[in-house]
Amino acid sequence: MSTNVNANIVIVGSGISGIAAAQRLVKAGFQNVKILEATSRSGGRIKTGRLGDNVVEIGANWIHGPSEGNPVFLLARQYGLLDPESLTTQNQALDIGGHPPFIPNIFTSSGRKLSVEDVVPVQELFDEVMSECSEFCTKGGEPWPTVGSYIRSKVPQRVAEQWKDVDSATRSVRLCVISNMMKFECCVNGAHSLDELGLGAAGLYKTLPGLDCTFPGGYEGLVSSLMSELPAGVVTYDRPVRCVHWNNSESRGEPVTVECDHGEKTQADHVIVTVPLGYLKQHHSSLFCPPLPLHKLHSVQRLGFGTNNKIFLEFDSPWWDSDCEAIQFVWEDEDHLVDQVPDVHRSWVRKLFGFTVLKPTERYGHVLCGWIAGKESEFMESLSELEVTHTLTQLIRRFTGNPVISPRRILCSRWFSDPWTFGSYSHPATGCSAQDLDNMMEPLPNNRTHSQPLQVLFAGEATHPCYFSTVHGALLSGWREADRLIAHYTNTATTQAMAKAKL
């Protein structure tokens, strides 16, 4: 390929996938690469904030699977953004199956503290059933349409088989713990309920080895490092794109026109659209002219995109054990396997599965991160921080039996209210299949013999076939679409050279 490719390439969105695509293209010699970003910052759903003196992640939290197969880990290591412990071969070799083995403190709604031993058989049973859910992706024949319905069918059967000698009170508490674990899974998947997760597609997500790690200086350090490798002025901020006009006919001319909200129009040979799936669901009808092909539109509609919010609380002193890494709140009236509340307005806080403890203490002080997903999480965004603080203070006092606990500061994420995301990340919903993810990444026009191919390309976490919902999935998708264009021009240059040789 020529090192001086003059194709005009516009990237919509300066999240990690858009930045990754731009970086790849610039390194390959493309000189007319431009990113249009709707907001005043780069990073998208990577967003580092502050709670007092502490660095906290309002968006992406961990490197999931920090090992040699994870490009985010490799880049973070290259840029010197990780602590020594995260870089050890032992840390990379741990295979946690996507779920960090937290040391928990478990409290119940009557103020009782459960021992870890109390919960071990519950965790084993739940892990067994969840593992089965992921197998239907390859073997088919799923007996239920959703992960939630499978759990509600299988758990009572296993309880009857495995806990025959357990008294009814203990059995009831154990089932309540499973409800708590289901709420945790809602957070992991960014779903309102496990009844929204397709059973046949549950195994599409793939994990990488390595114990999940964080960025001591904040995840935005990765964004800054990648941005520093781009030429100045590549990103234009505060430029929301109103419509991508592409050419579905065989008539020649500028194939794509990108129209911004304030009327500015940019001509392009190729556009890489990296907007979140939540935004695509809301705006696809006005964002593309002509509209998306039906099969692609149906995949946009079928794929799930939900909300998972964080509530950071800082305390003067810890009320949890020194080795504690996660705190679970178990409601003792939820032995009927529930992962959503009947009255969102009055009891939204029941959806909060608990907290993770920000470690190390020397860096963060005494800070907890609460996790809440779904409609309850979206309702929480409508409340003031004072209301959220009051509700969580009462919750913690009830579960711990300590009447004087009070947080010093609070900070809530609000991803559903964000007009550029409408939620947190994607999941394979009921009725989804691998074909939907293939459709998501398919360029327009989809006719490969079109005289002006690859006009509109698609990147972002929701377009990755097995790492959806992750930063490394988003990054890889940006590289994928850049490589698609690089290959296109390499092949074009080769064809032209061969034609000249024949003359």
C-alpha positions in Angstrom: 0.0 0.0 0.0 1.2 3.5 -0.7 2.4 5.3 2.5 0.5 8.4 1.3 -3.1 7.3 1.2 -5.3 10.3 0.5 -8.7 8.8 1.3 -10.9 10.9 3.5 -11.8 8.9 6.6 -14.2 10.3 9.3 -14.6 8.5 12.6 -17.8 9.2 14.6 -16.9 9.1 18.3 -13.7 9.5 20.2 -14.2 6.6 22.6 -11.5 3.9 22.7 -12.7 2.2 19.5 -12.6 5.4 17.5 -9.2 6.4 18.9 -7.8 2.9 18.2 -9.1 3.0 14.6 -7.5 6.5 14.1 -4.2 5.4 15.6 -4.0 2.3 13.3 -4.9 4.3 10.2 -2.4 7.1 10.9 0.4 4.6 11.5 -0.5 2.9 8.2 0.1 6.2 6.4 -3.5 7.6 6.0 -3.2 11.4 6.2 -6.8 12.5 6.1 -8.2 10.9 9.3 -10.7 13.0 11.3 -12.6 12.1 14.5 -15.9 13.9 15.2 -16.8 13.8 18.9 -20.2 14.9 20.3 -18.9 15.9 23.7 -16.0 18.0 25.0 -13.8 15.0 25.9 -12.3 11.8 24.5 -12.7 8.4 26.1 -16.5 7.7 25.9 -17.4 5.2 28.5 -13.9 5.3 29.9 -14.3 8.2 32.4 -12.1 8.8 35.4 -13.4 11.1 38.2 -12.5 12.1 41.7 -14.1 11.5 45.1 -12.3 13.9 47.4 -8.7 13.1 46.9 -9.4 9.7 45.4 -9.3 8.6 41.7 -12.4 6.7 40.9 -13.7 5.1 37.7 -17.1 6.4 36.7 -17.0 4.3 33.6 -14.8 1.3 32.7 -13.3 -0.2 35.8 -11.0 -3.1 35.2 -8.8 -4.7 32.6 -10.7 -8.0 32.3 -8.2 -10.8 31.7 -4.9 -8.9 31.9 -2.7 -11.3 30.0 -0.7 -11.6 26.7 -3.9 -12.0 24.7 -5.4 -8.7 25.9 -4.4 -5.7 23.9 -5.5 -3.2 26.6 -3.1 -5.0 29.0 -0.3 -4.9 26.5 -0.8 -1.2 25.8 -1.1 -0.4 29.6 2.1 -2.3 30.2 3.9 -0.5 27.3 2.8 2.9 28.6 3.8 2.1 32.2 0.3 2.5 33.6 0.0 -0.5 35.8 1.4 -1.4 39.3 4.0 -4.2 39.6 1.6 -6.8 41.0 -0.6 -6.6 37.9 2.4 -7.3 35.7 3.5 -10.6 37.3 3.3 -13.8 35.4 1.3 -15.3 38.3 -1.3 -12.6 37.9 -1.5 -13.2 34.2 -1.8 -17.0 34.6 -4.8 -17.0 36.9 -8.0 -18.1 35.1 -10.9 -16.7 37.0 -13.6 -17.3 34.3 -14.6 -13.7 34.3 -15.4 -13.5 38.0 -12.8 -12.2 40.4 -12.6 -14.4 43.6 -13.5 -11.7 46.1 -13.2 -12.2 49.8 -16.7 -11.2 51.0 -18.4 -9.8 54.0 -22.1 -10.9 53.8 -24.8 -9.2 55.8 -28.5 -10.0 55.9 -31.5 -7.7 56.2 -32.0 -8.7 59.9 -28.5 -7.5 60.7 -26.8 -10.9 60.7 -23.3 -11.5 59.3 -23.0 -14.8 57.4 -19.7 -16.7 57.4 -18.0 -17.5 54.2 -18.5 -21.2 55.0 -22.2 -20.6 55.0 -22.1 -19.4 51.4 -19.6 -21.9 49.9 -22.2 -24.5 48.9 -24.5 -21.7 47.5 -21.7 -20.4 45.4 -20.8 -23.9 44.1 -24.4 -24.6 43.2 -24.9 -21.2 41.5 -21.6 -21.5 39.6 -22.6 -25.0 38.4 -25.9 -23.7 37.0 -24.3 -20.6 35.4 -21.7 -22.8 33.7 -24.4 -24.9 32.2 -26.0 -21.8 30.8 -23.0 -21.1 28.7 -22.9 -24.5 27.1 -26.1 -24.1 25.0 -24.3 -21.7 22.7 -22.4 -24.6 21.1 -24.7 -27.6 21.7 -28.1 -25.9 21.1 -31.3 -27.5 22.3 -31.9 -24.9 25.1 -34.9 -25.9 27.2 -35.7 -22.3 28.2 -35.4 -19.0 26.3 -33.5 -17.1 29.0 -30.8 -17.5 31.6 -33.2 -16.4 34.3 -35.8 -19.0 33.5 -33.2 -21.7 33.4 -31.9 -20.7 36.8 -35.4 -20.6 38.3 -36.0 -24.1 36.8 -32.8 -25.8 37.8 -31.9 -24.3 41.2 -35.0 -25.7 43.1 -34.2 -29.1 41.6 -30.6 -29.0 42.7 -31.6 -27.7 46.1 -34.0 -30.7 46.6 -31.2 -33.0 45.5 -28.1 -31.5 47.2 -29.6 -29.9 50.4 -31.9 -32.6 51.6 -30.4 -32.6 55.0 -30.4 -28.8 55.4 -33.0 -27.3 57.7 -35.7 -25.0 56.1 -34.4 -21.8 57.7 -30.9 -22.3 56.3 -32.2 -23.4 53.0 -34.3 -20.2 52.8 -31.3 -18.0 53.5 -29.2 -19.8 50.9 -31.9 -19.2 48.3 -31.9 -15.5 49.3 -28.1 -15.5 48.7 -28.8 -16.8 45.2 -31.1 -13.9 44.6 -28.2 -11.6 45.5 -25.9 -13.5 43.1 -28.5 -13.0 40.4 -28.4 -9.3 41.0 -24.7 -9.4 40.7 -25.0 -11.1 37.4 -27.3 -8.3 36.2 -24.5 -5.9 36.9 -21.9 -8.1 35.1 -24.1 -8.2 32.0 -25.6 -4.8 32.1 -29.1 -6.2 32.1 -32.3 -5.4 34.0 -33.0 -9.0 34.7 -31.4 -12.4 33.8 -34.8 -13.0 32.1 -33.5 -10.6 29.4 -30.3 -12.7 28.7 -30.8 -15.2 25.9 -29.9 -18.7 27.1 -28.7 -19.8 23.6 -26.3 -16.8 23.3 -25.0 -16.8 26.9 -21.9 -18.6 25.9 -20.9 -16.2 23.1 -18.9 -14.1 25.6 -15.3 -15.3 26.0 -13.0 -14.6 28.9 -9.2 -14.2 29.0 -6.9 -15.5 31.8 -5.5 -13.0 34.3 -6.8 -11.5 37.6 -8.7 -8.4 36.7 -6.6 -5.3 37.5 -7.1 -1.5 37.6 -5.2 1.6 36.6 -3.6 3.3 39.7 -3.7 6.7 37.9 -7.1 6.1 36.3 -8.3 4.4 33.1 -8.2 7.7 31.2 -4.4 7.4 31.3 -4.8 4.8 28.5 -6.9 7.2 26.5 -4.3 10.0 27.0 -1.4 7.8 25.9 -3.2 6.6 22.8 -4.2 10.2 21.9 -0.6 11.4 22.3 0.3 9.3 19.3 -2.2 11.0 17.0 -1.4 14.2 15.1 -2.7 17.4 16.7 -6.2 18.4 15.6 -7.4 14.9 14.6 -10.3 15.2 17.0 -12.9 17.9 16.7 -15.0 18.2 19.9 -18.6 19.3 20.5 -19.5 18.0 17.0 -22.5 15.7 17.3 -23.3 14.0 14.1 -26.9 14.3 12.9 -26.8 12.1 9.9 -24.5 9.9 7.8 -25.6 10.2 4.2 -24.3 7.2 2.3 -24.7 6.0 -1.3 -26.6 2.8 -1.8 -26.8 3.2 -5.6 -24.2 2.6 -8.2 -24.0 6.3 -9.1 -20.5 7.7 -8.7 -19.5 10.8 -6.7 -18.7 11.4 -3.0 -19.9 8.3 -1.4 -20.5 9.7 2.1 -21.5 13.0 3.6 -21.4 13.4 7.4 -23.8 16.1 8.5 -23.3 17.6 12.0 -26.0 19.1 14.3 -25.1 22.7 13.6 -25.2 22.2 9.8 -21.6 21.6 9.0 -21.1 18.9 6.3 -18.0 16.8 5.7 -17.3 14.7 2.6 -15.7 11.3 3.2 -14.7 8.2 1.3 -15.3 6.1 4.5 -17.0 6.7 7.8 -16.3 4.5 10.9 -19.3 4.8 13.3 -18.4 3.9 16.9 -21.4 5.2 18.8 -22.7 3.0 21.7 -25.4 0.6 20.9 -27.8 2.5 23.3 -27.4 5.6 21.1 -27.8 3.5 17.9 -31.1 2.1 19.3 -32.4 5.5 19.9 -31.2 7.3 16.8 -30.7 4.8 14.0 -33.7 6.1 12.0 -32.3 9.6 11.7 -28.6 8.8 11.9 -28.4 7.0 8.5 -29.8 8.0 5.1 -30.8 5.7 3.5 -31.8 3.7 6.5 -29.9 0.6 7.8 -30.7 -2.6 5.9 -33.4 -4.5 7.7 -31.2 -7.4 8.8 -28.8 -5.0 10.4 -31.6 -3.0 12.0 -33.1 -6.1 13.5 -29.8 -7.0 15.1 -29.5 -3.5 16.6 -33.0 -4.0 18.0 -32.4 -7.6 19.2 -29.1 -7.0 21.0 -29.5 -5.9 24.6 -28.1 -2.7 26.1 -28.6 -2.0 29.7 -27.5 0.2 32.6 -25.0 -0.6 35.3 -24.3 2.3 37.7 -21.8 2.8 40.5 -22.4 4.6 43.8 -19.1 5.5 45.5 -19.1 6.1 49.2 -16.2 7.4 51.3 -16.1 6.7 55.1 -13.9 8.1 57.9 -13.1 4.5 59.0 -13.9 1.0 57.7 -16.9 -1.0 59.1 -15.9 -4.0 57.1 -13.1 -6.6 57.8 -9.5 -5.6 56.8 -9.3 -8.5 54.2 -12.7 -7.8 52.8 -12.9 -7.2 49.0 -16.7 -7.2 48.5 -19.8 -6.7 50.6 -23.0 -8.5 49.8 -26.4 -7.5 51.1 -28.9 -10.4 51.3 -32.6 -9.7 51.8 -34.1 -12.5 53.8 -37.5 -12.3 52.1 -36.1 -13.1 48.6 -35.9 -16.9 48.7 -38.1 -17.1 45.5 -35.0 -16.2 43.3 -35.6 -12.6 42.3 -33.4 -10.2 40.5 -35.7 -7.2 40.2 -37.9 -5.3 42.6 -41.8 -5.1 42.3 -41.9 -1.4 43.1 -38.9 0.5 41.6 -39.8 3.9 43.1 -40.2 2.6 46.6 -37.6 -0.1 46.8 -35.0 0.5 44.1 -32.2 0.1 46.5 -33.0 -3.6 46.9 -31.4 -4.1 43.5 -28.0 -3.0 44.9 -26.2 -6.3 45.2 -23.6 -4.7 47.5 -20.2 -3.1 47.2 -16.6 -3.7 46.2 -13.9 -2.3 48.4 -11.4 0.0 46.6 -7.9 -1.4 47.3 -5.2 -0.7 48.3 -6.4 1.3 51.3 -3.2 3.3 51.2 -4.2 4.7 47.8 -8.0 5.0 48.3 -8.6 5.4 52.0 -12.0 3.9 53.0 -14.0 3.9 49.8 -16.7 1.5 48.6 -18.2 1.1 45.2 -21.8 0.1 45.1 -23.2 -1.7 42.0 -26.8 -1.5 40.8 -28.2 -2.5 37.4 -31.4 -2.3 35.5 -34.6 -0.1 35.8 -33.8 0.4 39.5 -30.4 1.8 38.5 -32.1 4.1 36.0 -34.6 5.4 38.6 -31.7 6.0 41.0 -30.3 8.5 38.5 -33.5 10.7 38.9 -32.7 11.1 42.6 -30.5 13.7 44.2 -27.2 12.7 45.8 -28.7 13.7 49.1 -31.6 11.2 48.6 -29.3 8.5 47.5 -27.0 9.1 50.5 -29.9 8.9 52.9 -31.3 5.7 51.4 -27.8 4.0 51.4 -27.0 5.2 54.9 -30.3 3.6 56.2 -29.6 0.4 54.2 -26.0 0.0 55.6 -27.2 0.7 59.2 -29.9 -1.9 58.9 -27.7 -4.7 57.5 -24.8 -4.1 59.8 -26.8 -3.3 62.9 -24.5 -0.2 63.4 -26.7 2.9 63.9 -24.0 5.5 63.5 -22.4 4.6 60.2 -22.5 7.6 57.9 -20.6 8.2 54.6 -18.5 11.3 54.3 -18.9 11.7 50.5 -20.9 10.1 47.7 -20.6 10.1 43.9 -23.0 8.4 41.5 -22.5 7.5 37.9 -25.5 8.3 35.6 -25.0 6.4 32.3 -28.7 6.0 31.4 -29.2 9.8 31.6 -26.2 10.4 29.4 -27.7 11.4 26.0 -24.7 9.9 24.1 -24.9 6.4 25.6 -28.4 5.7 27.1 -26.9 3.0 29.3 -23.7 1.1 30.0 -22.9 -1.8 27.7 -24.3 -4.5 25.6 -25.4 -8.1 26.2 -26.9 -10.9 24.0 -30.6 -10.6 24.8 -33.4 -13.1 24.3 -33.5 -14.3 20.6 -29.9 -13.2 19.9 -27.3 -15.3 18.1 -23.8 -15.0 16.8 -25.3 -13.8 13.5 -26.5 -10.6 15.1 -23.0 -9.8 16.2 -21.8 -10.5 12.6 -24.5 -8.2 11.3 -23.4 -5.4 13.7 -20.0 -5.3 12.2 -21.0 -5.6 8.6 -20.1 -2.5 6.6 -22.4 -0.6 4.2 -23.1 -1.1 1.4 -23.3 -4.8 2.1 -23.0 -5.6 -1.6 -19.4 -6.6 -2.1 -19.5 -5.8 -5.8 -20.6 -2.2 -5.2 -18.4 0.3 -7.0 -17.9 2.3 -3.8 -17.5 -0.3 -1.0 -16.8 0.2 2.7 -18.6 3.6 2.9 -19.9 3.1 6.4 -18.0 0.8 8.9 -19.0 -0.1 12.4 -16.9 -0.4 15.6 -17.5 -0.4 19.3 -17.9 -3.0 22.0 -21.3 -4.1 20.7 -19.7 -5.1 17.4 -17.2 -7.6 18.8 -18.3 -11.3 18.4 -17.0 -12.5 21.8 -15.6 -9.6 23.8 -18.7 -7.4 23.8 -19.1 -5.1 26.8 -15.4 -4.8 27.4 -12.7 -2.2 26.6 -10.5 -4.7 24.9 -13.5 -5.7 22.7 -14.0 -2.0 21.8 -10.3 -1.5 21.1 -10.1 -4.6 18.9 -13.1 -3.6 16.9 -11.5 -0.2 16.1 -8.4 -2.0 14.9 -10.5 -4.4 12.9 -12.2 -1.7 10.9 -8.9 0.2 10.4 -7.4 -3.1 9.1 -10.4 -3.6 6.8 -9.6 -0.2 5.2 -5.9 -0.9 5.1 -6.5 -4.2 3.4 -8.9 -2.6 0.9 -6.3 -0.1 -0.2 -3.5 -2.7 -0.2 -5.6 -4.9 -2.5 -6.6 -1.9 -4.7 -2.9 -0.9 -5.0 -1.9 -4.4 -5.9 -4.7 -4.7 -8.5 -3.6 -1.4 -10.0 0.0 -2.4 -10.1 -0.8 -5.6 -11.8 -3.0 -3.8 -14.4 -0.1 -1.4 -15.2 2.3 -4.3 -15.5 0.1 -5.9 -18.2 0.1 -2.6 -20.3 
